[in-house]
Amino acid sequence: MKQIIIGVLFVTYFMLSFSITANASWLSKAWGRLENSLDTVSTNASPSTDRKKYDIGHLLPREDMKIAGVPLGATFSEIKASLGNPQYESNEYLQYGGIKFHRDIYLYRDYRVDRIYVTNRDAATARGIAVGDTLKQVVAAYGEPDYIYRNYYFYGYQKAGSDYIDGIYFTHNGKKVTQITICN
């Protein structure tokens, strides 16, 4: 009789622990689906506006067009005075960790910064968005994108049929920002 009671208790314990494990597995899968759905965002912006025929977007405030306190249009001398010596310097750009300040030396030859690239969390935009933030955070900070392409959201102004672009690109992997580009 003692062996039967021990056997029944063992089987009951085993069945309860199996049930709890199965429920925990189901719960973790459901939680994973919930987290994934919170990272994505739907937007009403048009993904296929013909940029060759129509102007897109609006000009952003000048305070949005800077990283680490350095605005577009700064000279390399001004950047070095503000941030110190770069990790890498060439005729075309200065690099400070994951921040690259690129200057125009070909088109207008005015040698001022015309693009800023951010590839890690070394810096954030003026509205607090950094590489690794979710698209939901981008939309919360900037509103609906002015233009959407497969792997980026664009905020700013693009002149129809020209190379004139003034704004911010948030390149992403479908859920999170992988690179930020501010250009003029």
ZAMIRO-65007 format. One record per residue (C-alpha): x, y, z; residue in three letters; residue number from 1. Coordinates in steps of 0.05 Angstrom, whole numbers, plus 5000, padded with zeros to 4 digits. Last residue first. Example, Ala and Ser with C-alpha at 12.3 -4.5 7.8 and 13.67 -1.06 7.14 Angstrom:
<pts>
c1,c2,c3,aa,i
5273,4979,5143,SER,2
5246,4910,5156,ALA,1
</pts>
This chain:
<pts>
c1,c2,c3,aa,i
5426,6381,4068,ASN,184
5432,6316,4107,CYS,183
5420,6284,4174,ILE,182
5430,6209,4171,THR,181
5411,6163,4229,ILE,180
5428,6089,4227,GLN,179
5401,6023,4252,THR,178
5334,6047,4280,VAL,177
5292,5989,4306,LYS,176
5233,5947,4282,LYS,175
5236,5935,4207,GLY,174
5312,5937,4203,ASN,173
5316,6013,4204,HIS,172
5346,6074,4170,THR,171
5320,6138,4201,PHE,170
5333,6192,4149,TYR,169
5333,6265,4171,ILE,168
5321,6327,4129,GLY,167
5341,6373,4073,ASP,166
5343,6343,4004,ILE,165
5356,6381,3939,TYR,164
5379,6330,3887,ASP,163
5326,6352,3838,SER,162
5263,6327,3804,GLY,161
5216,6348,3860,ALA,160
5250,6383,3919,LYS,159
5256,6339,3981,GLN,158
5238,6366,4049,TYR,157
5242,6336,4119,GLY,156
5229,6271,4156,TYR,155
5247,6207,4120,PHE,154
5233,6137,4146,TYR,153
5280,6083,4121,TYR,152
5286,6010,4100,ASN,151
5233,5999,4048,ARG,150
5218,6072,4034,TYR,149
5174,6119,4073,ILE,148
5166,6193,4061,TYR,147
5142,6252,4103,ASP,146
5142,6207,4164,PRO,145
5083,6213,4212,GLU,144
5100,6246,4278,GLY,143
5171,6264,4298,TYR,142
5179,6241,4371,ALA,141
5123,6190,4375,ALA,140
5138,6166,4304,VAL,139
5211,6154,4323,VAL,138
5192,6119,4388,GLN,137
5146,6072,4350,LYS,136
5202,6059,4301,LEU,135
5241,6031,4360,THR,134
5306,6060,4387,ASP,133
5370,6023,4372,GLY,132
5406,6083,4341,VAL,131
5384,6145,4378,ALA,130
5322,6189,4381,ILE,129
5322,6245,4433,GLY,128
5287,6302,4397,ARG,127
5353,6338,4381,ALA,126
5378,6273,4352,THR,125
5418,6224,4394,ALA,124
5492,6209,4400,ALA,123
5541,6153,4415,ASP,122
5485,6102,4408,ARG,121
5512,6073,4344,ASN,120
5515,6088,4269,THR,119
5504,6164,4268,VAL,118
5517,6198,4201,TYR,117
5520,6274,4191,ILE,116
5516,6303,4122,ARG,115
5530,6372,4090,ASP,114
5587,6394,4135,VAL,113
5621,6454,4103,ARG,112
5678,6451,4053,TYR,111
5647,6502,4005,ASP,110
5666,6460,3946,ARG,109
5595,6465,3917,TYR,108
5591,6395,3887,LEU,107
5656,6360,3905,TYR,106
5683,6378,3974,ILE,105
5619,6375,4014,ASP,104
5634,6354,4085,ARG,103
5619,6290,4122,HIS,102
5613,6290,4198,PHE,101
5614,6217,4222,LYS,100
5587,6197,4290,ILE,99
5597,6125,4315,GLY,98
5662,6140,4349,GLY,97
5681,6212,4331,TYR,96
5696,6212,4256,GLN,95
5715,6272,4214,LEU,94
5701,6271,4140,TYR,93
5721,6286,4068,GLU,92
5794,6307,4072,ASN,91
5806,6253,4124,SER,90
5803,6250,4199,GLU,89
5795,6193,4247,TYR,88
5787,6190,4323,GLN,87
5771,6264,4322,PRO,86
5807,6317,4363,ASN,85
5763,6361,4406,GLY,84
5687,6364,4404,LEU,83
5671,6438,4399,SER,82
5736,6468,4373,ALA,81
5744,6406,4328,LYS,80
5674,6417,4300,ILE,79
5687,6491,4287,GLU,78
5752,6476,4251,SER,77
5717,6422,4209,PHE,76
5667,6475,4186,THR,75
5594,6475,4208,ALA,74
5540,6476,4155,GLY,73
5497,6422,4187,LEU,72
5496,6435,4262,PRO,71
5543,6407,4316,VAL,70
5512,6403,4385,GLY,69
5524,6327,4389,ALA,68
5481,6320,4326,ILE,67
5448,6377,4288,LYS,66
5390,6390,4240,MET,65
5332,6388,4290,ASP,64
5352,6458,4317,GLU,63
5345,6485,4245,ARG,62
5270,6470,4246,PRO,61
5249,6418,4195,LEU,60
5230,6439,4124,LEU,59
5168,6405,4098,HIS,58
5150,6341,4062,GLY,57
5155,6320,3990,ILE,56
5157,6361,3926,ASP,55
5122,6324,3870,TYR,54
5142,6298,3801,LYS,53
5209,6263,3812,LYS,52
5192,6244,3884,ARG,51
5133,6201,3861,ASP,50
5099,6187,3927,THR,49
5104,6112,3941,SER,48
5106,6100,4015,PRO,47
5051,6150,4033,SER,46
5049,6165,4107,ALA,45
4992,6133,4146,ASN,44
5036,6096,4196,THR,43
5037,6029,4229,SER,42
5087,6016,4284,VAL,41
5129,5957,4304,THR,40
5162,5946,4371,ASP,39
5097,5934,4408,LEU,38
5079,5876,4362,SER,37
5146,5843,4376,ASN,36
5137,5849,4451,GLU,35
5067,5818,4447,LEU,34
5092,5760,4404,ARG,33
5148,5747,4455,GLY,32
5098,5749,4513,TRP,31
5055,5697,4477,ALA,30
5115,5652,4468,LYS,29
5135,5661,4541,SER,28
5064,5645,4564,LEU,27
5060,5582,4521,TRP,26
5126,5557,4550,SER,25
5103,5573,4620,ALA,24
5039,5535,4609,ASN,23
5076,5474,4584,ALA,22
5124,5476,4643,THR,21
5066,5483,4692,ILE,20
5030,5423,4661,SER,19
5094,5380,4664,PHE,18
5105,5399,4737,SER,17
5033,5379,4754,LEU,16
5038,5313,4717,MET,15
5104,5294,4751,PHE,14
5077,5312,4820,TYR,13
5014,5270,4808,THR,12
5056,5211,4782,VAL,11
5102,5215,4843,PHE,10
5043,5221,4891,LEU,9
5009,5161,4859,VAL,8
5073,5120,4862,GLY,7
5085,5139,4936,ILE,6
5013,5118,4952,ILE,5
5021,5052,4913,ILE,4
5087,5037,4947,GLN,3
5057,5048,5017,LYS,2
5000,5000,5000,MET,1
</pts>
